[in-house]
Amino acid sequence: MLRQPRTVWSVAFACVISFMGIGLVDPILKPIADELGAGPSEVSLLFTSYMAVMGVAMLGTGWVSSRIGAKWTLAAGLVLIITGSALAGMQDGVAGIVAFRALWGLGNALFIATALATIVKAASGSVAQAIILYEAALGVGIAAGPLLGGWLGSISWRLPFFGVAVLMAIALVATLITLPNEREQRRPTPLSAPLKALRDPGLLTVGITALLYNFGFFTLLAFTPFALEMGAQQIGLIFFGWGALLALASVFVAPWVQRQIGTFAGIVSALSCFAMVLVVMGAFVDNRAVLAVGVVIAGAFLGVNNTLITEAVMKVSDAERGTASAAYSFVRFTGGAIAPWLAGVLGEYALDLPFWVGAGAVLAGVAVLFTARQRLRALDGEVEPVGSVTEAEAVTFGDA
């Protein structure tokens, strides 16, 4: 799996930098709130605007990439991320940061909707191996982001935004240099295709499950820094542990779990364990040690879930993979955009409330997933070589 062409490593590097943007913001949420006089619900809008725009934009990513190709779609996404992050760092109010995080979300939609497509097309091995490689890049980026964010954020909350802009500029140069210009004839994808794909009950079920799981995910990601009440560097180290465990679980634990108990049971087990972690964090919300350990342990369960659910969405629908993935991402991200804001609002009433609601939502997602259990159980054993997936068919939807 590690013997890959230069194109694969170039895109994987860009993925690492892109996903650093998720954890990079975590350590500076409280410093932003303190310096700009904002509450958790206001600062959490940094995630809400980002997610909402990214979710809606997912409907059009296939339309764009099928017309201008993967290389220029990746480049356009990177340019928008660079612009959005740099301008966000220049703002003097939360509203301005939220607005430019929305631009960042648009760029990230174009980027992540094309990244796995390129890796799957160029990689050696199976589709499952390409997904694991992609999830490894995701995990490394998520793990490194809080470290960089904590270090830069301890100097100024603006520096992490500028850091993302610089790193993405490096990724942009690498992408333009290493990715070849495409010569294959493209098949234009209509804008309506993702919405039509949601008629598939299996795809819709997995999408709703992911939407509900986002309530727990963003309680952990967007609200826990307020409950911890620590400095940027301390929070950065805690979320580094979370991201590192997520990366290891994505690459090494998820395939083992899938072989032992199957895709469906693996997802159910991972989400159920994640919900239990949130319950413990809610019960001991005043104990910083419990919260810190809970964040790190949650990374393992999220890593397993991410890999298995990504592979499931690529197989559960009869629609083309790119179309199915865009539809799934639309439901997941657009609906999940309310999750970070809701966690902030609930946390202003009681610190433990977001954790209880998040746990309940994750368990509701598990219940929804059971309605598609037969279809998901049938996925195991469906192994396809990477070459059988065209670039237009493989669109992803990572937790960025």
C-alpha positions in Angstrom: 0.0 0.0 0.0 3.0 2.3 0.6 4.4 1.9 -2.9 2.4 4.7 -4.6 3.1 7.1 -7.4 4.1 10.7 -6.9 0.6 11.9 -7.6 -0.9 10.0 -4.7 1.7 11.3 -2.2 1.2 14.9 -3.4 -2.5 14.8 -2.9 -2.1 13.0 0.4 0.2 15.8 1.5 -2.4 18.3 0.5 -5.0 16.3 2.5 -2.8 16.4 5.6 -2.6 20.2 5.3 -6.3 20.6 4.6 -7.3 18.5 7.6 -5.0 20.4 9.9 -7.5 23.2 9.5 -10.0 21.2 11.6 -7.9 20.8 14.7 -6.0 24.0 14.2 -9.1 26.1 15.3 -9.8 24.0 18.5 -7.2 25.5 20.8 -8.1 29.1 19.8 -11.8 28.9 20.3 -11.7 30.1 23.9 -9.0 32.8 23.2 -11.1 34.2 20.3 -14.2 34.3 22.6 -12.2 36.0 25.4 -10.5 38.6 23.3 -13.5 39.4 21.2 -16.1 39.2 24.0 -18.1 36.4 22.5 -19.8 33.4 24.0 -19.5 29.7 23.1 -22.6 29.8 20.8 -21.2 32.7 18.9 -17.7 31.2 18.4 -19.2 27.9 17.5 -20.6 29.6 14.4 -17.1 29.3 13.0 -17.9 25.6 12.6 -21.6 26.2 11.6 -20.8 28.5 8.6 -18.0 26.3 7.5 -20.2 23.1 7.6 -23.3 24.7 6.1 -21.5 26.1 3.1 -19.5 22.9 2.6 -22.6 20.8 2.7 -24.5 22.8 0.1 -21.5 23.2 -2.1 -21.1 19.4 -2.1 -24.1 19.3 -4.5 -22.1 21.1 -7.1 -18.6 19.6 -6.7 -19.3 16.8 -9.1 -20.7 19.3 -11.7 -17.5 21.3 -11.4 -14.9 18.5 -11.4 -16.6 16.7 -14.3 -16.1 19.8 -16.4 -12.7 21.2 -15.4 -11.0 18.1 -14.1 -9.5 17.0 -10.8 -6.3 19.1 -10.9 -8.0 22.4 -11.4 -10.8 21.6 -9.0 -8.2 20.8 -6.3 -6.4 24.0 -7.2 -9.6 26.1 -7.0 -10.4 24.7 -3.6 -6.9 25.4 -2.3 -7.0 29.0 -3.5 -10.4 29.6 -1.7 -9.0 28.0 1.5 -5.9 30.2 1.4 -8.1 33.3 0.8 -10.6 32.4 3.5 -8.1 31.5 6.2 -5.9 34.6 5.6 -8.8 37.0 5.6 -10.3 35.3 8.7 -7.1 36.0 10.5 -7.4 39.7 9.7 -10.8 40.2 11.3 -11.6 42.2 14.4 -15.0 40.6 15.1 -16.6 37.1 15.3 -19.0 38.0 12.4 -16.1 38.6 10.0 -14.3 35.4 11.0 -17.6 33.4 10.6 -18.0 34.9 7.1 -14.6 34.0 5.9 -14.8 30.5 7.5 -17.8 30.1 5.1 -15.5 30.8 2.1 -13.0 28.4 3.6 -15.8 25.8 3.7 -16.5 26.3 0.0 -12.9 25.7 -0.8 -12.8 22.7 1.4 -15.8 21.2 -0.4 -14.1 21.5 -3.8 -10.9 20.0 -2.3 -12.1 17.1 -0.3 -14.7 16.2 -2.9 -11.8 15.6 -5.4 -9.0 14.4 -3.2 -10.0 10.8 -2.7 -11.1 10.6 -6.3 -7.6 11.4 -7.4 -6.0 9.0 -4.9 -8.4 6.2 -5.8 -7.7 6.7 -9.5 -3.9 6.9 -9.2 -3.2 4.5 -6.3 -2.0 0.9 -6.4 -4.2 -1.7 -4.6 -7.9 -1.9 -3.8 -10.5 0.7 -3.1 -10.3 -0.2 0.6 -6.6 0.4 0.7 -7.0 3.8 -1.0 -9.6 4.7 1.6 -7.2 3.7 4.4 -4.4 5.8 2.8 -6.8 8.8 2.6 -8.0 8.3 6.2 -4.3 8.1 7.3 -3.7 11.5 5.8 -6.9 12.8 7.5 -5.7 11.5 10.8 -2.2 12.9 10.6 -3.6 16.3 9.6 -6.2 16.3 12.4 -3.5 15.2 14.9 -0.9 17.8 13.8 -3.5 20.7 13.6 -4.0 21.1 17.4 -0.3 21.1 18.0 0.3 23.9 15.5 -2.8 25.7 16.6 -1.9 25.5 20.2 1.7 26.7 19.6 0.7 29.6 17.3 -2.5 30.3 19.3 -0.5 30.9 22.5 1.1 33.8 20.7 -2.0 35.2 19.0 -5.3 33.7 18.0 -4.7 35.1 14.5 -1.5 33.2 13.7 -3.2 29.7 13.2 -5.3 31.2 10.4 -2.2 32.7 8.7 -0.5 29.3 9.3 -3.2 27.5 7.4 -2.8 30.0 4.5 0.9 29.4 4.3 0.7 25.6 4.4 -2.1 25.5 1.9 0.0 27.7 -0.5 2.7 25.0 -0.3 0.1 22.3 -1.0 -1.2 24.4 -4.0 2.3 24.6 -5.5 2.9 20.8 -4.9 -0.5 20.0 -6.6 0.2 22.2 -9.6 3.6 20.7 -10.1 3.0 17.0 -9.5 -0.5 16.4 -10.9 -0.6 15.8 -14.6 -3.1 17.5 -16.9 -5.9 15.1 -17.7 -6.4 13.9 -21.3 -9.4 11.6 -20.8 -12.8 12.6 -22.0 -15.0 13.9 -19.2 -18.6 13.0 -18.5 -20.5 16.1 -17.3 -22.5 15.4 -14.1 -25.9 17.2 -13.8 -26.5 19.3 -10.6 -29.7 17.4 -9.8 -27.9 14.0 -9.6 -27.1 14.0 -5.9 -30.6 14.9 -4.8 -32.0 12.1 -7.0 -29.6 9.7 -5.4 -31.1 10.3 -2.0 -34.1 8.2 -3.2 -32.0 5.2 -2.4 -33.0 4.2 1.2 -29.6 2.7 2.0 -27.8 5.9 1.1 -30.3 8.2 2.9 -30.1 6.0 6.0 -26.3 6.2 6.2 -26.6 10.0 5.6 -29.1 10.5 8.5 -26.9 8.4 10.7 -23.9 10.6 10.0 -26.0 13.7 10.5 -27.0 12.5 14.0 -23.4 11.4 14.8 -22.2 14.9 14.0 -24.0 16.2 17.1 -21.7 14.1 19.3 -18.7 14.9 17.1 -19.1 18.6 17.4 -19.9 18.5 21.0 -16.4 17.0 21.4 -14.7 19.2 18.9 -16.4 22.6 19.3 -17.6 22.7 22.9 -15.1 20.6 25.0 -12.4 23.4 24.8 -14.8 25.6 26.8 -15.5 22.9 29.4 -11.8 22.2 29.8 -10.9 25.9 30.5 -7.2 25.4 29.7 -4.7 27.3 27.7 -4.2 27.0 23.9 -1.1 24.8 24.2 -2.7 22.4 26.7 -5.9 22.0 24.6 -3.6 21.5 21.5 -1.8 18.6 23.2 -5.1 17.0 24.2 -6.5 17.2 20.7 -3.2 16.0 19.3 -3.7 12.8 21.3 -7.3 12.6 19.9 -6.1 13.0 16.3 -3.2 10.6 16.7 -5.4 7.9 18.1 -8.0 8.6 15.3 -5.3 8.1 12.6 -4.0 4.9 14.1 -7.5 3.5 14.5 -8.4 4.5 10.9 -5.4 2.7 9.4 -4.8 -0.3 11.7 -7.9 -1.0 13.9 -10.7 -0.4 11.4 -9.6 -3.1 8.9 -9.2 -5.6 11.8 -12.6 -4.8 13.2 -14.2 -5.2 9.7 -12.6 -8.6 9.3 -13.7 -9.7 12.8 -17.3 -8.5 13.0 -18.1 -6.9 9.6 -18.9 -3.4 8.5 -22.3 -2.9 10.0 -21.4 -4.3 13.4 -18.2 -2.3 13.4 -19.9 1.0 12.8 -22.6 0.2 15.4 -19.9 -0.8 18.0 -17.8 2.3 17.3 -20.7 4.7 17.5 -22.1 3.1 20.7 -18.7 3.3 22.4 -18.4 6.9 21.3 -21.8 7.7 22.9 -20.7 6.0 26.1 -17.6 8.2 26.2 -19.9 11.3 25.9 -22.0 10.0 28.7 -19.0 9.7 31.0 -17.8 13.2 30.0 -21.2 14.6 30.8 -21.4 12.8 34.2 -17.9 14.1 35.1 -18.0 17.5 33.3 -16.3 19.3 36.2 -13.3 16.9 36.2 -10.7 18.1 33.6 -8.8 14.8 33.7 -11.9 12.9 32.7 -12.7 15.3 29.9 -9.1 15.2 28.6 -9.0 11.4 28.7 -12.4 11.2 27.1 -11.4 13.4 24.2 -8.3 11.2 23.5 -10.2 7.8 23.8 -13.0 9.1 21.5 -10.4 9.4 18.8 -10.1 5.6 18.5 -13.8 5.0 18.1 -14.1 7.9 15.6 -11.2 6.5 13.6 -12.9 3.1 13.2 -16.2 4.7 12.3 -14.7 7.1 9.7 -13.0 4.4 7.8 -15.9 1.9 7.8 -18.7 4.4 7.0 -16.6 5.9 4.2 -16.2 2.5 2.6 -19.9 1.7 3.2 -21.1 4.9 1.4 -19.0 4.1 -1.6 -20.8 0.7 -1.9 -24.3 1.0 -0.4 -25.9 2.9 -3.3 -26.5 1.8 -6.9 -25.8 5.4 -8.0 -22.3 6.4 -9.2 -20.0 6.8 -6.3 -19.4 10.5 -6.9 -23.1 11.2 -7.0 -23.8 9.1 -4.0 -21.0 10.6 -2.0 -22.1 14.2 -2.8 -25.7 13.4 -1.7 -24.4 11.8 1.5 -22.2 14.8 2.2 -25.0 17.2 1.6 -27.2 15.5 4.2 -24.4 15.1 6.7 -22.8 18.5 6.5 -25.8 20.7 5.9 -27.9 19.1 8.6 -24.9 18.8 10.9 -24.2 22.5 10.6 -26.6 23.2 13.5 -24.7 20.8 15.8 -21.8 23.1 16.9 -24.1 26.0 17.4 -26.5 23.9 19.4 -23.7 22.6 21.6 -22.6 26.2 22.3 -26.2 27.3 23.2 -26.8 24.3 25.4 -23.4 24.8 27.1 -24.4 28.3 28.1 -27.3 26.8 30.2 -25.4 23.9 31.7 -21.9 22.5 31.0 -23.0 18.9 30.9 -26.0 19.4 28.7 -24.2 19.3 25.3 -22.6 15.9 26.2 -25.9 14.3 27.1 -27.6 15.6 24.0 -24.7 14.6 21.9 -24.7 11.0 23.3 -28.4 10.7 22.7 -28.1 11.9 19.1 -25.3 9.4 18.4 -27.4 6.5 19.8 -30.4 7.7 17.7 -28.0 7.5 14.7 -27.3 3.9 15.6 -31.0 3.1 15.8 -31.5 4.7 12.3 -28.6 2.6 10.9 -30.4 -0.6 12.0 -33.1 0.0 9.4 -30.4 -0.6 6.7 -28.6 -3.5 8.4 -29.3 -6.1 5.8 -27.9 -4.0 3.0 -24.8 -3.0 5.0 -24.1 -6.6 6.1 -24.2 -7.6 2.4 -21.3 -5.2 1.7 -18.7 -7.4 3.3 -16.8 -9.3 0.7 -17.4 -6.8 -2.1 -13.7 -6.1 -3.0 -12.9 -4.1 -6.1 -9.6 -3.0 -7.6 -8.9 0.7 -7.6 -8.9 0.7 -11.4 -12.6 -0.1 -11.5 -13.4 3.3 -10.0 -13.3 6.3 -12.3 -12.3 9.7 -11.1 -15.8 11.1 -11.5 -17.2 8.2 -9.4 -15.0 8.5 -6.3 -15.9 11.6 -4.3 -15.3 11.7 -0.6 -16.6 13.5 2.4 -14.1 13.4 5.3 -14.8 15.0 8.8 -13.2 18.3 7.7 
